[in-house]
Amino acid sequence: MNWVSQRTKSDYRAIVMTPKQAFEVLLNIPEPRRTLTLSDAATALRVAELLGLMWKDLDFDGLVVYVRRAYVWGRFKEPKASKAPVS
């Protein structure tokens, strides 16, 4: 896509929050979405990869998460990203 320009118009405006405001938002997210949100923030995994995690993918001694599958449209499949462990 070199030498291609595209003009777009958007009315999107980022909302800047203080840490206290962000924490209040987090407290008001119902489970299990809160856990998914925290897991995403801590690991930067895609939602499908988070949904594909199983207990056997977590190495508590080595503090590593192994990305072995993704859960998309009700099926398990290969993850999009590399299968490198998240530590």
Contacts in CASP RR format, 6 or more apart in sequence:
PFRMAT RR
TARGET T0000
AUTHOR 0000-0000-0000
METHOD contacts of the structure
MODEL  1
MNWVSQRTKSDYRAIVMTPKQAFEVLLNIPEPRRTLTLSDAATALRVAEL
LGLMWKDLDFDGLVVYVRRAYVWGRFKEPKASKAPVS
17 25 0 8 1.000
26 34 0 8 1.000
26 37 0 8 1.000
26 38 0 8 1.000
29 37 0 8 1.000
36 47 0 8 1.000
36 50 0 8 1.000
36 51 0 8 1.000
39 45 0 8 1.000
39 50 0 8 1.000
40 47 0 8 1.000
40 50 0 8 1.000
43 50 0 8 1.000
43 65 0 8 1.000
43 86 0 8 1.000
44 86 0 8 1.000
45 65 0 8 1.000
45 67 0 8 1.000
45 81 0 8 1.000
45 86 0 8 1.000
46 70 0 8 1.000
46 79 0 8 1.000
46 80 0 8 1.000
46 81 0 8 1.000
48 70 0 8 1.000
48 71 0 8 1.000
48 72 0 8 1.000
48 79 0 8 1.000
48 80 0 8 1.000
49 67 0 8 1.000
49 69 0 8 1.000
49 70 0 8 1.000
49 79 0 8 1.000
49 80 0 8 1.000
49 81 0 8 1.000
51 70 0 8 1.000
51 71 0 8 1.000
52 69 0 8 1.000
52 70 0 8 1.000
52 71 0 8 1.000
52 76 0 8 1.000
53 65 0 8 1.000
53 67 0 8 1.000
57 65 0 8 1.000
57 66 0 8 1.000
57 67 0 8 1.000
57 68 0 8 1.000
58 64 0 8 1.000
58 65 0 8 1.000
58 66 0 8 1.000
59 65 0 8 1.000
59 66 0 8 1.000
59 85 0 8 1.000
62 87 0 8 1.000
63 87 0 8 1.000
64 85 0 8 1.000
64 86 0 8 1.000
64 87 0 8 1.000
65 85 0 8 1.000
65 86 0 8 1.000
65 87 0 8 1.000
66 83 0 8 1.000
66 85 0 8 1.000
66 86 0 8 1.000
67 79 0 8 1.000
67 81 0 8 1.000
67 82 0 8 1.000
67 83 0 8 1.000
67 84 0 8 1.000
67 85 0 8 1.000
67 86 0 8 1.000
68 79 0 8 1.000
68 83 0 8 1.000
69 76 0 8 1.000
69 77 0 8 1.000
69 78 0 8 1.000
69 79 0 8 1.000
70 76 0 8 1.000
70 77 0 8 1.000
70 78 0 8 1.000
70 79 0 8 1.000
70 80 0 8 1.000
71 77 0 8 1.000
END
